[in-house]
């Protein structure tokens, strides 16, 4: 782990100064094993760490930062003029976040030059405007940073917008053109469910590869560490209408650290408070969410859509897949009128689509949904769980492309669900009967359906798990939106148990839509 830095670092030392191998070892800990770094040496470092017992970070924040308030931390801002690569007129720039409050564990950040040489990028008080805070920073050494963000002229040449942020454990999130921050990705999830409590691996060190003049992509290397795992990560970030991140990961389970029950690969973390299928009483906004569904495509080409919910208790759904072609938490609904929130602008929040590169083998996509009192809590997690874990110290090597998508996003090639609604219009059923026999109204649209005439023999194929009985199913065209609507009514056998539902549209013997899959929660 990185060690505390000696106080001979000063704010006057120039940015990006090169150091000798011996001094770099002293300043940055054993991770700085040489003056150079590449993918293989970073992987070797992660593997070596996995063979050793975990050592918790021992760095202590100055007392003033340890007791800082939220407003005080917000008043500390990085000075734009101090951005890394700004004076070099490069298309990308890097800025740093200050430690304090929730962010108490430092990360060490370095610049990686084109020839592989490493420059340490120290924390410097001169890089920050402390606002109304009155700190005595004279004794502060290289504290490290809480994280960093990269900037790029994403929405126009006149201004370098925020492109991607790495901050907190192994969390990161990015933007495409015209988007606003929403859901987050993570490097790794361990025992989100199925263990003795979740473990949050951390990116403890980063190497920012200096981009070339006119570059259209930027590369970040990262070392991940936790009590039961280590990892080497490489992120190649390509900004655009759809910003994509190619992620290469070599993950090692730590020897003698105890078993891992659930190893979550390419985790995505989001928020769902209310939607068409679950309105929030008393809220003027029709929907409040960063994502409205989980989309998946199996190795055999079946597309699945699971609308998100806010359950009363922790709910876990698993989808067994072999060699998945993709999965993601999607924000399909892109209309402002669906949210009516002029501040949060949920319609601008990105979807995140994970496309595996290479053979991922057998495993499952797992969806975890949690209760949440309000929209400030992330309560949705989705990730891939490999069926076979590596032996301690041996690599699990996976690559994937993570796309941050806006209005133009991944969809099935046939047709897809546009909304899921729960409830009745006029009915003679009592309130109690409606609760026992809920009705769903599901709309589908897409090229496969739009190519059919209104009188085409389209039917809904609906199935329920053993605890459910499908009472009524109807499929019919909706001329107002050139879509097809399915209504289905279902009954629980045991009201205290959930029901798994599946529905798709069929024309003759052809499947013409993705599969809608839904969990009817217990009463």
C-alpha positions in Angstrom: 0.0 0.0 0.0 1.1 3.6 -0.4 2.9 5.0 2.6 2.8 8.5 4.1 5.0 11.0 2.3 7.8 12.9 4.0 7.2 16.6 4.4 10.0 17.7 2.1 7.4 17.8 -0.7 6.5 21.5 -1.1 3.9 23.3 -3.1 6.7 25.0 -5.0 7.9 21.8 -6.6 7.0 21.8 -10.3 4.2 19.5 -11.6 5.1 16.2 -13.1 8.8 16.1 -11.9 10.7 12.9 -12.7 12.3 11.0 -9.8 14.8 8.3 -9.5 13.7 4.7 -9.1 14.9 4.5 -5.5 13.1 7.8 -4.5 10.0 6.7 -6.3 10.0 3.5 -4.2 10.2 5.6 -1.0 7.6 8.1 -2.0 4.9 5.9 -3.5 5.4 2.6 -1.8 6.2 -0.8 -3.3 4.0 -0.1 -6.3 6.6 2.1 -7.7 8.9 -0.8 -8.4 10.6 0.9 -11.3 10.8 4.1 -13.2 8.7 2.6 -16.0 5.3 1.0 -16.2 3.4 -1.0 -18.8 0.5 -3.4 -18.8 2.6 -6.5 -18.0 4.5 -4.9 -15.1 1.3 -3.6 -13.6 -0.2 -7.1 -13.8 2.9 -8.5 -12.2 2.5 -6.0 -9.4 -1.1 -6.9 -8.8 -0.2 -10.6 -8.8 2.6 -10.0 -6.3 0.3 -8.1 -4.0 -2.2 -11.0 -4.2 0.5 -13.3 -2.7 0.8 -11.1 0.3 -1.5 -10.4 3.3 -3.7 -7.3 2.8 -2.3 -4.2 4.6 -4.9 -1.5 5.3 -4.0 2.1 4.4 -2.3 3.8 7.3 -2.3 7.3 6.1 -3.9 9.8 8.5 -5.6 12.9 7.4 -4.7 16.2 9.1 -7.2 16.9 11.9 -8.7 19.9 9.9 -9.6 17.6 7.0 -10.8 14.7 9.2 -13.5 16.8 10.7 -14.5 18.8 7.6 -18.2 19.4 6.9 -19.9 18.9 3.5 -20.1 22.6 2.9 -16.5 23.1 3.8 -15.4 20.4 1.4 -17.5 21.9 -1.4 -15.7 25.1 -0.9 -12.4 23.5 -1.9 -12.0 23.7 -5.6 -9.2 22.7 -8.0 -7.7 25.6 -9.9 -8.4 25.1 -13.5 -5.2 26.8 -14.5 -3.3 24.0 -12.7 -4.8 21.2 -14.8 -2.3 18.6 -15.9 -1.4 19.0 -19.7 -3.2 22.4 -19.8 0.0 24.3 -20.7 0.8 21.7 -23.3 -2.3 22.5 -25.3 -3.3 18.8 -25.4 -7.0 17.9 -26.0 -7.3 16.2 -22.6 -6.7 17.7 -19.2 -6.7 16.2 -15.7 -7.9 17.8 -12.4 -7.9 16.4 -8.9 -10.3 16.0 -6.0 -9.4 17.0 -2.4 -9.5 14.6 0.5 -12.0 15.1 3.3 -15.4 14.0 4.8 -16.3 10.7 3.1 -13.2 10.5 1.0 -10.5 9.8 3.6 -8.3 7.2 1.9 -5.8 8.7 -0.6 -5.0 7.5 -4.0 -1.6 8.1 -5.6 -1.7 9.5 -9.2 1.2 9.5 -11.7 1.7 10.6 -15.3 2.9 7.9 -17.7 5.0 9.3 -20.5 4.9 7.8 -24.0 8.2 5.9 -23.4 6.9 4.3 -20.2 8.7 6.5 -17.7 6.7 7.5 -14.7 6.3 11.0 -13.1 4.6 11.2 -9.8 1.8 13.9 -9.6 1.9 15.0 -5.9 -0.8 16.7 -3.9 0.0 20.4 -3.7 -1.9 23.0 -1.7 -1.1 25.5 -4.5 -3.4 23.5 -6.9 -6.5 24.3 -4.8 -8.7 27.3 -3.9 -9.8 26.7 -0.3 -12.6 29.3 -0.4 -13.7 30.4 3.0 -11.8 27.6 4.8 -8.9 28.7 7.0 -6.5 25.8 7.2 -2.9 25.8 8.3 -1.4 23.8 5.4 2.2 24.5 6.1 2.7 21.1 7.7 0.8 19.2 5.1 2.9 16.9 2.9 1.9 14.9 -0.1 -1.5 13.8 1.2 -2.6 12.1 -2.0 -5.8 12.9 -3.7 -9.4 11.7 -3.4 -9.6 11.0 -7.1 -9.4 12.8 -10.5 -11.4 13.8 -13.5 -10.5 14.1 -17.1 -11.8 17.0 -19.3 -12.2 17.1 -23.1 -14.1 19.4 -25.6 -17.0 17.0 -25.6 -19.8 19.4 -26.5 -17.9 22.1 -28.5 -14.4 23.3 -29.2 -14.6 26.4 -26.9 -14.8 24.5 -23.6 -13.3 21.3 -22.1 -16.2 19.5 -20.4 -16.0 16.9 -17.7 -15.6 13.5 -19.5 -14.9 10.9 -16.8 -14.5 10.9 -13.0 -12.7 8.3 -10.9 -13.5 8.8 -7.2 -14.3 6.6 -4.3 -13.4 2.9 -3.9 -13.4 1.6 -7.6 -16.2 3.8 -8.8 -16.1 5.8 -12.0 -18.6 7.4 -14.4 -18.4 9.0 -17.8 -20.4 11.2 -20.2 -21.2 11.3 -23.8 -22.1 14.5 -25.6 -25.2 16.2 -24.2 -25.4 13.9 -21.2 -25.5 14.6 -17.4 -24.0 12.3 -14.8 -26.2 9.5 -13.6 -25.3 5.9 -12.9 -21.8 4.7 -12.0 -19.6 1.8 -13.0 -17.1 0.0 -10.7 -13.9 -1.9 -11.2 -15.1 -4.9 -9.1 -17.8 -6.0 -6.7 -17.2 -8.6 -4.0 -20.1 -10.2 -2.1 -22.7 -7.6 -2.8 -24.9 -10.5 -1.8 -24.2 -14.1 -0.8 -21.4 -13.4 1.7 -20.8 -12.0 5.2 -21.1 -8.4 4.0 -20.0 -6.5 0.9 -16.3 -5.7 0.4 -15.5 -2.6 -1.6 -12.2 -3.0 -3.6 -10.3 0.3 -4.1 -8.2 1.8 -6.9 -5.2 2.8 -4.8 -3.0 4.1 -7.6 -3.5 5.5 -11.1 -1.2 6.2 -14.0 -2.5 8.7 -16.5 -0.9 8.2 -19.9 0.1 11.4 -21.5 -2.0 11.8 -24.7 -0.4 12.8 -28.0 -1.3 16.2 -29.6 -4.7 15.8 -31.3 -5.4 12.5 -29.6 -9.0 11.3 -29.6 -8.6 8.8 -26.8 -6.8 8.7 -23.4 -5.6 5.7 -21.4 -5.6 5.2 -17.6 -3.9 2.4 -15.7 -5.1 1.5 -12.2 -4.1 -0.8 -9.4 -7.0 -2.3 -7.4 -6.7 -3.7 -3.9 -9.0 -5.2 -1.3 -8.7 -7.7 1.6 -9.5 -10.6 -0.8 -8.5 -9.5 -4.3 -6.1 -7.4 -6.3 -6.3 -6.3 -9.9 -4.6 -4.6 -12.8 -6.8 -2.4 -14.9 -6.4 -0.5 -18.2 -9.1 2.0 -19.4 -9.0 3.3 -22.9 -11.5 6.2 -23.0 -12.9 7.5 -26.4 -15.1 10.5 -26.0 -18.0 11.2 -28.4 -21.8 11.1 -28.8 -21.4 7.7 -27.2 -18.3 7.8 -25.0 -16.8 4.3 -24.8 -14.3 2.8 -22.4 -12.4 -0.4 -23.3 -11.6 -2.1 -20.0 -8.9 -4.7 -19.7 -8.7 -6.4 -16.3 -6.5 -9.0 -14.7 -8.0 -10.0 -11.3 -6.2 -12.0 -8.7 -7.8 -13.5 -5.6 -5.6 -13.0 -2.5 -4.0 -16.1 -1.1 -5.2 -17.2 2.4 -7.8 -14.4 2.6 -10.9 -16.5 2.7 -13.4 -17.5 0.0 -15.2 -15.1 -2.3 -18.9 -16.0 -2.7 -19.9 -13.5 -5.4 -17.3 -11.9 -7.7 -19.1 -9.2 -9.6 -17.5 -8.3 -13.0 -18.2 -5.0 -14.7 -20.5 -3.8 -11.9 -23.0 -1.0 -12.6 -24.6 1.0 -9.8 -27.8 3.1 -10.2 -30.9 4.6 -8.6 -34.5 3.8 -9.1 -37.1 5.5 -6.9 -40.3 5.5 -9.1 -41.5 4.9 -12.6 -44.4 4.0 -14.8 -44.6 0.6 -13.1 -44.3 2.1 -9.6 -45.4 5.7 -9.1 -44.4 7.6 -6.0 -47.5 8.9 -4.1 -47.3 12.6 -3.4 -44.5 13.3 -5.9 -45.4 15.6 -8.7 -42.8 14.0 -10.9 -44.1 11.0 -12.9 -40.7 9.1 -12.7 -37.5 9.4 -10.7 -34.6 7.2 -11.8 -31.2 7.1 -13.3 -32.0 3.8 -15.0 -35.4 2.2 -15.8 -34.4 -1.3 -16.7 -31.7 -4.1 -17.1 -31.2 -5.2 -20.7 -29.3 -8.4 -21.6 -28.5 -10.5 -24.6 -27.5 -14.1 -24.3 -24.9 -15.9 -26.3 -27.8 -17.5 -28.3 -29.1 -14.1 -29.2 -32.2 -13.8 -26.9 -32.8 -10.2 -25.8 -34.2 -9.7 -22.3 -35.6 -6.6 -20.6 -36.2 -6.4 -16.8 -37.9 -3.2 -15.6 -36.4 -2.0 -12.4 -38.3 -1.7 -9.1 -37.9 -0.3 -5.6 -38.7 -3.3 -3.4 -39.6 -3.3 0.3 -36.7 -5.8 1.0 -33.5 -6.7 -0.7 -34.3 -8.6 -3.9 -31.8 -10.6 -6.0 -32.5 -11.9 -9.5 -30.1 -14.1 -11.4 -30.1 -14.7 -15.2 -28.0 -17.7 -16.2 -26.2 -17.0 -19.5 -23.3 -18.5 -21.4 -21.0 -16.1 -23.3 -23.3 -13.1 -22.9 -23.2 -10.6 -25.8 -24.0 -7.7 -23.5 -25.8 -6.4 -20.5 -26.5 -2.9 -19.1 -28.6 -0.7 -16.9 -30.5 1.5 -19.4 -32.3 4.8 -19.3 -34.6 4.1 -22.2 -37.1 6.9 -21.4 -35.5 10.1 -22.9 -38.5 12.5 -22.7 -38.5 15.4 -20.3 -42.2 15.0 -19.8 -41.6 11.6 -18.2 -39.7 13.3 -15.3 -40.7 17.0 -15.2 -37.5 17.7 -13.2 -35.8 20.9 -14.4 -32.9 20.4 -12.0 -32.1 16.7 -12.1 -32.8 16.3 -15.8 -33.1 12.6 -15.6 -33.9 12.3 -19.4 -30.2 13.3 -20.0 -28.7 10.7 -17.8 -26.8 8.0 -19.7 -27.4 4.3 -20.1 -24.3 2.0 -19.6 -24.0 -0.9 -21.9 -21.3 -3.6 -21.3 -20.2 -5.6 -24.3 -17.9 -8.5 -23.5 -14.8 -8.8 -25.7 -13.8 -12.5 -26.1 -15.3 -15.6 -24.5 -16.6 -15.0 -20.9 -17.8 -18.6 -20.6 -20.6 -19.7 -18.2 -22.0 -17.5 -15.5 -24.9 -15.3 -14.7 -26.0 -11.6 -14.7 -27.1 -10.7 -11.2 -29.5 -7.8 -10.4 -29.7 -6.6 -6.8 -32.4 -4.1 -5.9 -32.6 -2.5 -2.5 -35.2 -0.4 -0.6 -34.5 3.4 -0.7 -36.1 6.2 1.1 -35.3 8.8 -1.5 -33.4 9.5 -4.7 -30.1 10.3 -3.0 -29.5 6.5 -2.5 -28.1 4.2 -5.2 -30.2 1.1 -4.7 -29.6 -0.9 -7.9 -26.5 -3.0 -8.8 -26.0 -5.3 -11.8 -22.9 -7.3 -12.7 -21.6 -10.5 -14.3 -20.6 -13.5 -12.0 -18.3 -16.1 -13.6 -19.2 -19.7 -12.9 -15.6 -20.6 -12.2 -13.3 -18.5 -10.0 -9.5 -18.6 -10.5 -7.2 -20.2 -7.9 -5.6 -17.7 -5.5 -2.8 -15.8 -7.3 -3.9 -16.9 -10.7 -5.3 -14.4 -13.2 -8.9 -14.0 -14.2 -8.5 -12.0 -17.4 -11.5 -10.3 -18.9 -12.0 -7.4 -21.4 -15.1 -5.5 -22.2 -16.4 -2.3 -23.8 -18.4 0.0 -21.6 -20.5 2.5 -23.6 -22.1 5.5 -22.0 -25.2 6.1 -24.3 -27.8 8.8 -24.6 -30.6 9.1 -27.1 -28.9 6.8 -29.5 -28.4 3.6 -27.5 -28.2 -0.1 -27.9 -31.5 -1.8 -28.6 -32.6 -5.2 -29.8 -32.8 -5.5 -33.6 -36.5 -6.6 -33.6 -38.6 -4.7 -31.1 -38.4 -3.6 -27.5 -40.4 -2.5 -24.5 -41.1 1.2 -24.3 -43.1 1.2 -21.0 -44.5 -1.1 -18.4 -47.5 0.0 -16.4 -49.3 -1.7 -13.5 -52.9 -1.2 -12.7 -56.5 -1.1 -14.1 -58.7 1.3 -15.9 -62.4 0.8 -15.4 -62.9 -2.5 -13.7 -65.6 -4.2 -11.6 -62.9 -5.9 -9.5 -62.6 -4.8 -5.9 -59.5 -3.2 -4.5 -58.6 -6.5 -2.8 -59.2 -8.5 -6.0 -57.0 -6.0 -8.0 -54.2 -6.6 -5.4 -54.5 -10.4 -5.8 -54.7 -10.2 -9.6 -52.5 -7.4 -10.8 -52.7 -6.3 -14.4 -49.7 -5.2 -16.5 -49.9 -3.0 -19.6 -46.7 -3.4 -21.7 -46.0 -1.4 -24.9 -43.6 -2.7 -27.6 -42.2 -0.9 -30.6 -39.5 -1.4 -33.2 -38.8 -2.2 -36.9 -40.1 -5.8 -36.7 -43.5 -4.7 -35.5 -43.7 -1.5 -37.6 -43.3 -3.6 -40.7 -46.5 -5.6 -39.9 -50.0 -4.5 -40.9 -52.4 -3.5 -38.2 -54.4 -6.8 -38.7 -51.3 -9.0 -38.5 -51.8 -12.2 -36.3 -49.5 -11.1 -33.5 -49.9 -12.9 -30.2 -48.3 -12.5 -26.7 -46.5 -15.6 -25.4 -46.7 -15.3 -21.6 -45.4 -17.6 -18.9 -45.3 -17.5 -15.2 -43.3 -19.4 -12.6 -44.9 -22.1 -10.4 -46.3 -19.5 -8.0 -48.3 -17.7 -10.6 -51.3 -18.3 -12.8 -51.8 -16.2 -16.0 -55.5 -15.4 -16.1 -55.7 -13.2 -19.2 -53.5 -12.1 -22.1 -54.3 -9.8 -25.0 -52.1 -8.3 -27.7 -53.3 -5.5 -30.0 -52.0 -2.6 -32.1 -51.8 1.0 -30.7 -52.4 3.3 -33.7 -51.6 6.4 -31.7 -47.9 5.4 -31.4 -47.6 2.7 -34.1 -46.7 0.2 -31.4 -48.3 -2.9 -30.0 -49.8 -3.2 -26.5 -50.0 -6.3 -24.3 -52.2 -6.6 -21.3 -51.9 -9.5 -19.0 -53.5 -10.4 -15.7 -51.8 -12.7 -13.2 -52.6 -14.3 -9.9 -50.3 -15.4 -7.1 -50.8 -18.8 -5.7 -49.0 -17.9 -2.5 -49.3 -14.1 -1.8 -46.2 -14.2 0.4 -44.0 -15.4 -2.5 -42.8 -13.7 -5.7 -43.8 -14.6 -9.3 -41.4 -14.5 -12.3 -43.2 -13.4 -15.5 -42.0 -13.6 -19.1 -43.7 -12.2 -22.2 -42.8 -11.7 -25.9 -44.6 -11.1 -29.1 -44.8 -13.7 -31.9 -46.0 -13.4 -35.5 -46.8 -16.8 -36.9 -43.7 -18.7 -35.8 -41.3 -15.7 -35.7 -40.4 -13.9 -32.5 -40.8 -10.2 -33.2 -39.8 -8.6 -29.8 -37.4 -8.9 -26.9 -38.5 -10.9 -23.9 -40.1 -8.8 -21.1 -39.2 -10.4 -17.8 -40.7 -9.1 -14.6 -40.7 -10.0 -10.9 -44.1 -9.7 -9.2 -43.1 -9.0 -5.7 -44.9 -10.5 -2.7 -47.8 -8.6 -1.1 
